[in-house]
């Protein structure tokens, strides 16, 4: 705290990221990182770009990466143009720009009461009025709860930390009923079990879809995020970006992002391995009495009826295994969010739980 802070800074409640502990022989299952490394072609692309050209500024438009993203989704039948793609320094920066540019309205922004906690932080940062919408008794998002006056709607799909997926039919029903304000679908985990809403952007000009390369493409350490939507929405994001940081992605990130989208085989194999390990882990937890929500993400949200979430998290930590325990709100206080790791990491988790239980 400093006397030089403005009153505004005192009022902020910053986001608390997942712990990045420095421990030997740590099994780290708390921040939803991919258990496998990125494509070897990504590493090769970074090395080839790491030369004298680093003295030069990168392409401020990141055009090659935008084209790779547009080509990737167009090849899957979605007819996306480069002008419909925005990229930023991680999806958190993309979200920050769209909160500032689209959600400062005279009606409240709607998002789930249990969801990605950065949404509330951005509302505080940009002084946006918001209204949390309660998940139902199964911790699901119901479209009907969002059919009311609003200044915008945002939620992850699959939701985080629950991992529950909303089908595209429900998203389209929401879009058809909500045509006057922006709907943002935050798809950080979509590649692990869902169909992307990018398939809908050419039919709904008020739809914006955000994604990240941190999860399914194993690039959390490089910070690459994107948005796909109507050209007018992308133009608005570019106006904000160019008023804040004209060069959000460096040369290495652009090269890596392009290579990640081109190596489809590595991407698919990685997703398949995570999904297979998720199913195995879910079965093992069920055998031990855990109740896990159905997950379409690279993590499980789970609880044990006879043990508190806090005690399990602490017991695992004492055995060198870190998982995420939120504690609040009260109705998820006994849940743990467990990242799907490698086969060896997942087995170590199960062995540790056997000791605790």
Steps between C-alpha positions, in 0.01 A plus 500: 500500500631841407394856555537544124219258420179650370175411675416276206795269574391456861163374382634229267475132589763335278469154347684226690667263252564134567800436719835445328698345787872426493515148642714198413323194353172689483192353332338820381130456425364842593516731197361294209820499300532236228688193626694475171733754346423693182550364152864454400414717200420782743844471660660494155306811395612689811863407441487605136359840600752561780761684294606853409139587411423533870635855472194579286145553620259217422208531262251718697212322329636145560363436152664162442353363822156644428509336156603165651207518742256596224629219277475247783133572570409548135638152429249375755210656317465832686606743221697738721684796346821648639307823566282304747796403719659695786809388692647621827749433774311207649123473505497705821616804304238429233236484774630822656460683169150374435385579855617857449364532149163325519379459857499856635124528454206645694376150586686231696728243345380145570729207582478195729552535872746209486729553203834648394572750775679745271161619370423665832851648512457661158166645609678666791786621281272656238218594738246277328168424664444124516249247628610146589252235386483198729580157362219254559503218757710285263753785456383551140439816298135534393424711194165607647676681783663736248185600315468840667624855440878518496803693383666185371547134586821302549577150622759229433398191309584259652449702815786533745552372760213254450604365158136466393420553133208690349393354163510724194121473470462681833752767402310560178173522692660766721621694195158489338340641814771759568569701184563849639810439714827312462530133596855376566576128519836445667630171358826442687424127532277428200747266325472241777140404435278759333410658168615857450249783473719642222263304277232760590685830457398553136133474595504713815679839484475539878702183571869514592695181576828511691761226522852445630803302389593442864297183549445266207805624306742492796614863474417645843855635523468714185167681558295483181126563496248564227146607424282422199188693408335750271741740327347799679571342839858423399544858379395620844755273667773622266418863585548420869815296441659777295416749775669280761778289343550484124736200528331251738659188348873473449675325210550175689136480609372565148725231352407253773129566461511441125690173546256386770203540267680328213596187696155346518626149571687602816203703620253216452724243665547726800128558542427129466754417767354755741145374439609140553678585825202709614271199454744275686538747785125551525448124530770465766355785705150352472625166634626684807170672569562834330216682327631676187307731272490396133799673343572610143821673613850387594411486868250342736293682762448246773417448867490220754194477729708407804792740468518877471663654197740694719622188684548307178689786335728533801554126526598481135734798536681321782567220252629738235183523289339840434134531396270804499267560793289813479315489832245762395213525437378263767324256271825410324715509813546121501589473132849461359592595146752243383691551177536188287869417498714232342425136575779504759374819666145373512612172654701692761184697584295183543770341716509808721121503533509132600733598781274784612173306476 
